[in-house]
Amino acid sequence: MNYTPPTPESLQRLKDALGFSSVQMAELFGLSSGRHWRSYTGGADIRSVSASTLFFAMARLKLSPETIEQVLSAMRELGATIELEAP
């Protein structure tokens, strides 16, 4: 896979367009906290968002709830435990 992560500015634009708080963005991206989200958008030690984390967030934004549930069901069939809160 060839992957270039979005810039911090692009991620900030997404946050602004959605009108989400840092905590809501963290939930959307499957992150532990708003602080974790902010590490992608600013500060002295900016991190790059991984392809899998970005894919997860974009899937939640773009796919139907039914499709998301099909994926979660497949994960559960493999033994995972997962429940998502609405973004």
ABEGO torsion letter per residue (X at the ends): XBBBBBBAAAAAAAAAAAGBBAAAAAAAAGBABAAAAAAAAEEABBBBBBAAAAAAAAAAAABBAAAAAAAAAAAAAAGBBBBBBBX
